[in-house]
Amino acid sequence: MGALIASVVFALVCCLATFVLARRADRRLARFDRIPWQFSLAGEPTYFGPRGVFLYFTPWLGVLLLGLTGLSLAFLPANGNPAVAFLAIGAFCPALQLLLIWLVERWARTQHRP
């Protein structure tokens, strides 16, 4: 039970860190109303969308996944180790957010300042 509680705390801290990353990137990219949402395998942007929606999508997705995982543990029998699910979600969200911010900031450096 202790490992499950520790993994839930880890996942919540990771979700909070993802919100912090989104807020910092939102401030750094404030000069752009629209930023790339999709990238080709070559790293070139293929689709643009609103900055706020893009940056805060991953943190809210993490919260949703943690909530669904918690609800599933409350109503379904746990097969295996449920702590692994919380650890995986907690580690995945900041890693994904860092990758997306890195791609967008790499694109932003190529844009001329207005």
C-alpha positions as CSV (number, residue, x, y, z in Angstrom):
1,M,0.0,0.0,0.0
2,G,2.9,2.3,0.7
3,A,4.3,1.9,-2.8
4,L,0.9,2.8,-4.3
5,I,0.6,6.0,-2.2
6,A,4.2,6.9,-3.1
7,S,3.5,6.4,-6.8
8,V,0.3,8.5,-6.7
9,V,2.2,11.3,-5.0
10,F,4.9,11.0,-7.6
11,A,2.4,11.2,-10.4
12,L,0.7,14.2,-8.9
13,V,4.0,16.0,-8.5
14,C,4.8,15.2,-12.1
15,C,1.4,16.6,-13.3
16,L,2.1,19.8,-11.3
17,A,5.5,20.0,-12.9
18,T,3.9,19.7,-16.3
19,F,1.6,22.7,-15.5
20,V,4.7,24.7,-14.5
21,L,6.4,23.8,-17.7
22,A,3.4,24.9,-19.7
23,R,3.1,28.2,-17.9
24,R,6.8,29.0,-18.4
25,A,6.6,28.1,-22.1
26,D,3.4,30.2,-22.4
27,R,5.3,33.2,-21.1
28,R,8.3,32.6,-23.4
29,L,6.2,32.1,-26.5
30,A,3.7,35.0,-25.7
31,R,4.7,36.8,-29.0
32,F,3.0,34.0,-31.0
33,D,-0.8,33.6,-31.2
34,R,-0.5,30.4,-33.1
35,I,2.3,27.8,-32.7
36,P,2.9,24.5,-34.4
37,W,0.8,21.6,-33.1
38,Q,2.1,18.9,-35.4
39,F,5.5,18.1,-36.8
40,S,6.7,15.9,-39.6
41,L,9.3,13.3,-38.9
42,A,11.9,15.8,-40.3
43,G,10.9,18.2,-37.5
44,E,9.1,20.7,-39.7
45,P,5.7,22.1,-38.5
46,T,2.7,20.8,-40.4
47,Y,-0.2,22.3,-38.5
48,F,-0.6,25.5,-36.3
49,G,-3.1,26.2,-33.6
50,P,-3.8,28.4,-30.6
51,R,-0.8,28.6,-28.1
52,G,-2.8,28.2,-24.9
53,V,-4.7,25.1,-26.0
54,F,-1.5,23.4,-27.2
55,L,0.6,24.1,-24.1
56,Y,-2.1,23.1,-21.6
57,F,-3.4,20.0,-23.4
58,T,-0.7,17.7,-22.0
59,P,-1.1,18.7,-18.3
60,W,-4.9,18.3,-18.5
61,L,-4.5,15.0,-20.3
62,G,-2.3,13.8,-17.4
63,V,-4.9,14.9,-14.8
64,L,-7.6,13.0,-16.8
65,L,-5.5,9.9,-17.1
66,L,-4.7,9.9,-13.3
67,G,-8.3,10.5,-12.5
68,L,-9.4,7.6,-14.7
69,T,-6.7,5.3,-13.3
70,G,-7.8,6.2,-9.7
71,L,-11.5,5.6,-10.6
72,S,-10.6,2.2,-12.2
73,L,-8.8,1.2,-9.0
74,A,-11.8,2.2,-6.9
75,F,-14.3,0.2,-9.0
76,L,-12.4,-2.6,-10.7
77,P,-10.2,-5.3,-9.2
78,A,-6.5,-4.5,-9.5
79,N,-4.6,-7.1,-11.5
80,G,-0.8,-6.8,-11.1
81,N,0.8,-3.7,-9.5
82,P,-1.3,-0.6,-10.0
83,A,1.6,1.6,-8.7
84,V,3.3,1.0,-12.1
85,A,0.4,2.7,-13.9
86,F,0.8,5.8,-11.8
87,L,4.5,5.9,-12.2
88,A,4.2,5.5,-16.0
89,I,1.6,8.3,-16.3
90,G,3.7,10.5,-14.0
91,A,6.9,10.0,-15.9
92,F,5.2,10.2,-19.4
93,C,3.5,13.6,-19.0
94,P,6.5,15.8,-18.2
95,A,8.6,13.9,-20.8
96,L,6.0,14.5,-23.5
97,Q,5.6,18.2,-22.5
98,L,9.4,18.7,-22.6
99,L,9.5,17.2,-26.1
100,L,6.7,19.3,-27.4
101,I,8.1,22.5,-25.9
102,W,11.5,21.7,-27.3
103,L,10.1,21.3,-30.8
104,V,8.1,24.5,-30.6
105,E,11.0,26.6,-29.2
106,R,13.3,25.2,-31.9
107,W,10.7,26.5,-34.4
108,A,10.3,29.8,-32.6
109,R,14.1,30.5,-32.8
110,T,13.8,30.4,-36.6
111,Q,11.0,33.1,-36.7
112,H,11.9,36.7,-37.0
113,R,10.9,39.0,-34.2
114,P,8.1,41.5,-35.1
